[in-house]
Amino acid sequence: MRIVVDGNEEDFKRGSTVLALLRGRGEPTTHIVVELNGVFVHPEEYENTELKPGDRVEVVYPAFGG
Amino acid sequence: MSHHSGPDGGSRLGSADQFDRYARQTRLPEIRIEGQKRLSASSILIVGCGALGSNLANTLVRAGVGFLRIVDRDVLELNNLQRQVLFDESDVAAGLPKAEAAVQKLSRINAEATIDGVVADVTHRNIESLMEDVALVLDGTDNFETRYLVNDACVKNGIPWIYGGVIGTTGVTMNVLPGAGPCLRCIFPDSPPSGSVPTCGTAGIRNTAPAVLASIQATEALKLLCGAEPSATMLFVDLWSQSFRQVSVSRDADCVTCAKRSFDYLNAEETAWTTTLCGRNAVQITPARESELDLEYLTNSLQTLGEARCNGSVLRFSVENVEMLLFADGRALINGTDDEKLARSVYAKYVGS
């Protein structure tokens, strides 16, 4: 299925989850902020949130220095 | 160790009207005289006086916040001057702790403000007393441990705090309003593995990022202190690409801190510990119990063993290819090593266990 990740269309297996997407891209899976179709996804929900065709995923990396 | 400055009966500059210095600010409909009075009556705590903290203190003291407590564990280094706006070369040459230098500088900026500078590591032992009588806490820290501790203490006591973080050309900020929105652990439930998150020391930082991010934090602080509605989103800023992005974050119904009210960081056990300061080639030693060391006496003793000098606040001792900075409360920074065992050994040898 095709989903949009950070503005780019990509192919993913049907039934993929947010967690699988992050792991598949080699992304960190903690201390990030994920939005699915403009809605914030809590970290504990990454493995339970199944992606559907046409979904838009945005991953943002917060800063922790000061 | 605390350093104070307080109002000396009005501005040294002899203004007849108490709020003359804020004339450009009280014209704003969001502030007016009423808002300015609220600022003058406000008390805040800034945790950390680095890039974010020094910008926050500079802005909010100039804006007329009446009482500021600022706490920082560190001593000034030359590379701080690139982004830590309160300090200058003479402060670095004097080897001043940041919180002490901040009191001196801020009192010259606005003599009407009361500034309490605390040279200390923020720990579970002191965070709640540091927060006593303040209406708002601002994040000027550079590490997770302290942020989670501030989060615990603020959620437990119902005090709002404003998270801020910067790296490279990016920054992020979020208001934590206990009972009304997500806390930090709703968004980041677990502490990251050591070394997995870049620091300013390892990844670098442009001085524009803390200036912008701290201004946004300070704006939210002014809203909260003046009774205006604060932002409910998490804001991400990238100055290089000029992008500003708001994420509508939400509470986690199972959050260990704000839902279950389990304050793991606040309820830490009483043990001594060492902390490697990422990107700094330094180790911090914190004894299990605070002491009241006689630094002058210790300096005299150590001078027979190595190069030792004291400026009243900090004892500097160079020996065995490291430099130890020792504070009166017993805490030490061992510069020149990231080996915690070596650092503990130096401490035990020259200060005691």
HADDOCK unambig.tbl for C-alpha pairs under 7 A between the chains (distance, minus, plus):
assign (segid A and resid 31 and name CA) (segid B and resid 188 and name CA) 5.66 0.50 0.50
assign (segid A and resid 40 and name CA) (segid B and resid 247 and name CA) 6.92 0.50 0.50
assign (segid A and resid 40 and name CA) (segid B and resid 248 and name CA) 6.35 0.50 0.50
assign (segid A and resid 40 and name CA) (segid B and resid 249 and name CA) 5.63 0.50 0.50
assign (segid A and resid 42 and name CA) (segid B and resid 187 and name CA) 6.59 0.50 0.50
assign (segid A and resid 62 and name CA) (segid B and resid 171 and name CA) 7.00 0.50 0.50
assign (segid A and resid 62 and name CA) (segid B and resid 172 and name CA) 5.90 0.50 0.50
assign (segid A and resid 63 and name CA) (segid B and resid 165 and name CA) 4.86 0.50 0.50
assign (segid A and resid 63 and name CA) (segid B and resid 166 and name CA) 4.88 0.50 0.50
assign (segid A and resid 63 and name CA) (segid B and resid 167 and name CA) 5.51 0.50 0.50
assign (segid A and resid 63 and name CA) (segid B and resid 170 and name CA) 6.77 0.50 0.50
assign (segid A and resid 63 and name CA) (segid B and resid 171 and name CA) 5.63 0.50 0.50
assign (segid A and resid 63 and name CA) (segid B and resid 172 and name CA) 6.08 0.50 0.50
assign (segid A and resid 64 and name CA) (segid B and resid 142 and name CA) 6.12 0.50 0.50
assign (segid A and resid 64 and name CA) (segid B and resid 143 and name CA) 6.50 0.50 0.50
assign (segid A and resid 64 and name CA) (segid B and resid 165 and name CA) 4.37 0.50 0.50
assign (segid A and resid 64 and name CA) (segid B and resid 166 and name CA) 5.82 0.50 0.50
assign (segid A and resid 64 and name CA) (segid B and resid 167 and name CA) 6.91 0.50 0.50
assign (segid A and resid 65 and name CA) (segid B and resid 142 and name CA) 4.30 0.50 0.50
assign (segid A and resid 65 and name CA) (segid B and resid 143 and name CA) 6.57 0.50 0.50
assign (segid A and resid 65 and name CA) (segid B and resid 165 and name CA) 5.16 0.50 0.50
assign (segid A and resid 65 and name CA) (segid B and resid 166 and name CA) 4.88 0.50 0.50
assign (segid A and resid 65 and name CA) (segid B and resid 167 and name CA) 5.52 0.50 0.50
assign (segid A and resid 65 and name CA) (segid B and resid 199 and name CA) 5.27 0.50 0.50
assign (segid A and resid 65 and name CA) (segid B and resid 200 and name CA) 5.71 0.50 0.50
assign (segid A and resid 66 and name CA) (segid B and resid 50 and name CA) 6.41 0.50 0.50
assign (segid A and resid 66 and name CA) (segid B and resid 51 and name CA) 5.72 0.50 0.50
assign (segid A and resid 66 and name CA) (segid B and resid 52 and name CA) 5.42 0.50 0.50
assign (segid A and resid 66 and name CA) (segid B and resid 140 and name CA) 5.79 0.50 0.50
assign (segid A and resid 66 and name CA) (segid B and resid 141 and name CA) 5.35 0.50 0.50
assign (segid A and resid 66 and name CA) (segid B and resid 142 and name CA) 4.32 0.50 0.50
assign (segid A and resid 66 and name CA) (segid B and resid 165 and name CA) 5.48 0.50 0.50
assign (segid A and resid 66 and name CA) (segid B and resid 166 and name CA) 5.46 0.50 0.50
